[in-house]
C-alpha cells in the first residue's frame, strides 16, 4: 500500500516508522499512568526502554534461529561480501513472540538491576504491548507483509505497491483485523489494570487475550515464509504454549490463595 | 556536595549517544545497526549511572540521546518477517 514514506528528503520504511511511533506512544501512555499507580516515572522509563531493547533482540533472535543452518553455510560471505551477509540476516526479519519474550526478559533484568519488583510495573507496562503491536500491524499493512489469504472483493483488498504480497490480487486484510483486536485488548487492559486481583493477573490477561486471537488469525494468513511445523505455524505453536502457561499460572495462583 | 558516583557512566552515555546519533543521521542507511548498538550501550551506561545514584542533566541527556540513536538506528534496521523473506528472494538489500 505505502511501503515507504519520503520524510525530510529521505525514503524511510513505513513499517519501522509506525513501529517506532508505537513504542514512543506506548512510553507516553506508561509514563502518564505512573502517578496513578504510585510508580516512579524515571524507573518506569528505564524499565520500558530496556524492555524495548530486549524486544528488538528477542524478535531478531527468534527470526534467526530457524535460519541458523543457512546462516552457518553463508558464513564465508562475511569475508567475501559482508554487505550481502548483513542485508540477508541483520536487516529485516522480526518475530513478535520473540519480541514479547525478549521484552519481558529485558524489562525484568532492568528492574532487578535497580532492585525493584518487576510486577509492580505491570499495570503501566502491559497495556502498552497491544498498543505497540497495533501500530506495527498497520505498518505491516502499509508494507504489504503478513498478508491474508486470497478473498473476493469487498472482503479482499488488492495491493498495488507492495514489496511483499502479490500485487493486484485481492487479499484478506488480516493485518487490520489483528490491529482492531489489539486495540480492543489495549482498551480492556487499561480498564482491567486497576481492578486486577494481582499484578501478575494483568500480564496473564494479556496472554489469555492475545494468544487465541493470534492462533485464529494465523489460519487466515496467506504469507508462506512464517514457518509451518506439522498442521500449525510457528506462531500457532507458540500461542498454544502461551495459553497453556497462562492457564497453569492461573491455576497455581488460585491453589496458593486457597491454601 | 553532588554525588559523583556514576558520573563517568553518565558522561560515557552522553558521548556514545551523540556518536550513535551522528552515525544514524549521516550514515543511517548504510550502517544503521552501528547506531542502534551504540544506542544500546549508551542506555546501559545511563542505567549504571542511575543505579550508582548520579542525578542530573548529563545522565538524562545521555539517556535521551542514546534512546534517539537507538530509535533512528532501528528505523533502518527493523522490518517484519514477510518483508525480509520477499526481499531476500529478489535480492533486495536495505528497506
Interface residues (C-beta under 8 A of the other chain):
Chain A: X3 X4 X10 X12 X13 X15 X16 X17 X19 X20 X23 X24 X42 X45 X46 X49 X50 X52 X53 X56 X63 X83 X84 X86 X87 X88 X90 X91 X92 X93 X94 X95 X110 X113 X114 X136 X139 X140 X143 X145 X146 X147 X163 X164 X165 X223 X225 X226
Chain B: X29 X32 X33 X36 X40 X43 X46 X47 X50 X51 X63 X67 X70 X71 X74 X75 X76 X77 X78 X79 X80 X81 X82 X83 X84 X85 X86 X87 X88 X92 X93 X94 X95
